[in-house]
Amino acid sequence: MDKEAKLRFAKHLGLLLLTTTALVGHANGEVSAANGILKNSTPVVIPDSLPERYHELTPTPTLTPTIIPTPESTPNPIRRLLASATKTPVEQFTRTDWIKMLEELHSKQEFTVADSLTAVEQASPQVACTIFYEAGRDTKYFKAYDPYVLDGPNIEEAKYFGLGQFAIDGKMSEFFRLGHTDLFDPYQVVAYMNDAFARAQQWAWGPMNKGLC
């Protein structure tokens, strides 16, 4: 073998040794890393295993209710009544305050069954189902879907009012606090109930609690 061939062989052998050493070192590193993982394993956490995934976010965001404007007579005594009551939040109304307001609202008789049926077309399926069970059948005193339906002969003797069958000690104060003005306006009732159900407040209605809707 001449001198030049010996040099080429030596370079080739050196390159081969260098490559082999690198590969061995890399393999040893992988083994060490693997041993480290096996010795110090950490459980994989995925979103479904986090309990927070199933917790309701607080505070619950308050949605702005969509109020569909409806014709009203002028002057409107209810708006004056609400305006005069601004110094006393509805949450602090006595039963006498509520009865007075509800009697004035009920006496207006601006809306009909046709209005109720039109309003229900804008309701979510659960809201429409709830209204059916609450007010969708004839009673002793009112026809099905009468927007002025009560569970008694008059305001004084009734406990539940309107299509949504609101109670004074239930969702009635929130209805007015959110800016609605007429508990017997089917458009406002549907708008409020759509909003309330979207905020997971459907538990306040019997049909939802009983699994009917």
C-alpha positions in Angstrom: 0.0 0.0 0.0 1.5 3.3 -1.0 1.7 6.4 1.2 -1.3 8.1 -0.3 -3.5 5.0 0.1 -2.4 4.6 3.7 -3.4 8.2 4.4 -6.9 7.7 2.8 -7.3 4.5 4.9 -6.3 6.3 8.1 -8.8 9.1 7.5 -11.6 6.6 6.7 -10.8 4.6 9.9 -10.8 7.8 12.0 -14.1 9.0 10.7 -15.6 5.5 11.3 -14.4 5.5 15.0 -15.8 9.1 15.5 -19.2 8.1 14.2 -19.3 4.9 16.2 -18.5 6.9 19.4 -21.2 9.5 18.8 -23.8 6.8 18.2 -22.9 5.0 21.4 -23.0 8.2 23.4 -26.4 9.1 21.9 -27.7 5.6 22.7 -26.4 5.9 26.3 -28.1 9.2 26.6 -31.4 7.8 25.5 -31.1 4.9 28.0 -30.3 7.4 30.8 -33.3 9.6 29.8 -35.5 6.5 29.6 -34.3 5.4 33.1 -35.0 8.9 34.4 -38.6 8.8 33.1 -39.2 5.3 34.5 -37.8 6.3 37.9 -39.6 9.7 38.1 -42.8 9.1 36.2 -45.5 11.8 36.4 -49.2 11.1 35.5 -50.5 12.7 32.4 -53.1 15.3 33.2 -55.8 15.8 30.5 -58.7 18.3 30.7 -61.3 15.5 31.4 -59.4 14.5 34.6 -59.4 18.0 36.0 -62.3 18.6 38.4 -62.5 22.3 37.4 -63.9 21.2 34.1 -67.1 20.3 35.8 -67.4 23.2 38.1 -69.8 26.1 37.2 -67.9 29.3 36.6 -68.6 32.0 39.1 -69.8 34.6 39.1 -72.4 33.5 36.4 -72.4 36.1 33.7 -75.6 38.1 33.5 -77.0 38.3 30.0 -78.8 41.3 28.8 -82.4 40.4 28.2 -83.8 41.0 24.7 -87.0 43.0 25.2 -89.3 43.1 22.2 -91.1 46.5 22.1 -94.8 46.3 22.3 -97.5 48.9 21.9 -98.6 50.6 25.1 -101.2 53.2 26.0 -100.2 56.7 26.9 -99.9 57.7 29.6 -98.6 54.5 31.1 -99.4 54.3 34.8 -97.1 51.3 35.3 -94.0 53.2 34.1 -94.9 56.0 36.5 -95.3 53.5 39.3 -91.9 51.9 38.6 -90.3 55.3 38.3 -91.7 56.4 41.6 -90.5 53.2 43.2 -86.9 53.6 42.3 -86.0 54.6 45.9 -87.3 51.2 47.0 -85.7 48.3 45.1 -88.1 45.7 44.0 -86.4 43.2 46.3 -87.7 45.3 49.2 -91.3 45.4 48.0 -93.9 44.2 50.5 -96.7 41.9 49.3 -99.0 45.0 49.3 -96.6 46.8 46.9 -96.6 43.8 44.6 -100.4 43.3 44.7 -100.9 47.0 43.8 -98.5 46.8 40.9 -99.9 43.5 39.6 -103.5 44.7 39.8 -102.6 47.7 37.7 -100.8 45.6 35.1 -103.5 43.0 35.0 -106.2 45.6 34.5 -104.6 46.8 31.2 -105.6 43.7 29.2 -103.5 44.8 26.2 -102.5 41.4 25.1 -104.4 38.4 23.8 -103.9 34.6 23.3 -102.7 35.4 19.8 -99.9 37.5 21.3 -98.9 34.6 23.6 -98.8 32.1 20.7 -96.7 34.5 18.6 -94.3 35.1 21.6 -93.9 31.4 22.2 -92.7 31.0 18.6 -89.6 32.9 19.8 -89.1 30.7 22.8 -86.4 28.1 23.2 -87.7 24.5 23.1 -87.4 24.2 26.9 -89.1 27.5 27.5 -91.9 26.7 25.1 -92.4 23.3 26.9 -92.4 25.0 30.3 -95.0 27.6 29.2 -97.2 24.8 27.9 -97.3 23.0 31.2 -97.6 26.3 33.1 -100.3 28.0 31.0 -101.0 25.9 27.9 -104.3 24.5 29.1 -107.7 25.9 30.1 -108.2 26.6 33.8 -111.3 27.4 35.8 -110.9 31.1 35.1 -108.7 31.5 32.0 -108.2 30.1 28.6 -105.1 28.3 27.4 -102.2 30.7 26.7 -104.1 33.7 28.2 -101.3 36.1 29.0 -103.3 37.3 32.0 -103.6 33.7 33.5 -103.6 33.4 37.3 -103.9 30.3 39.4 -106.8 31.9 41.2 -109.8 34.1 40.5 -108.0 37.4 41.1 -104.6 39.0 41.9 -105.3 39.0 45.6 -106.0 35.3 45.8 -103.5 34.0 43.3 -99.9 32.9 43.9 -98.7 32.5 40.4 -99.0 35.1 37.6 -98.8 35.2 33.8 -97.5 32.8 31.2 -94.4 32.1 33.2 -96.4 31.7 36.4 -94.1 33.9 38.4 -94.4 34.0 42.1 -93.8 37.0 44.3 -91.2 35.1 46.3 -89.7 33.6 43.2 -88.4 35.1 39.9 -90.7 38.1 39.9 -88.3 40.6 41.4 -85.5 39.6 39.0 -87.9 40.0 36.1 -88.4 43.7 37.0 -84.8 44.3 38.2 -83.5 43.3 34.7 -85.6 46.1 33.1 -88.8 44.4 32.2 -92.0 46.3 33.0 -95.0 44.1 32.4 -95.4 40.6 33.8 -98.4 40.0 31.6 -96.7 41.0 28.4 -96.0 37.6 26.7 -93.1 39.0 24.6 -91.3 40.2 27.7 -92.1 37.0 29.6 -90.6 34.9 26.8 -87.5 37.1 26.4 -86.9 36.9 30.2 -87.3 33.2 30.3 -85.0 32.6 27.3 -82.4 34.6 29.2 -83.0 32.9 32.6 -82.8 29.4 31.0 -79.6 30.5 29.3 -78.2 31.3 32.7 -79.1 27.9 34.0 -82.0 29.2 36.1 -84.6 26.7 34.7 -84.7 25.0 38.1 -87.1 27.8 39.2 -89.9 26.3 37.1 -91.7 23.1 38.1 -91.9 21.5 34.7 -88.1 21.6 34.5 -87.6 20.3 38.0 -90.0 17.4 37.4 -88.2 16.4 34.1 -91.3 17.2 32.0 -89.3 19.4 29.6 
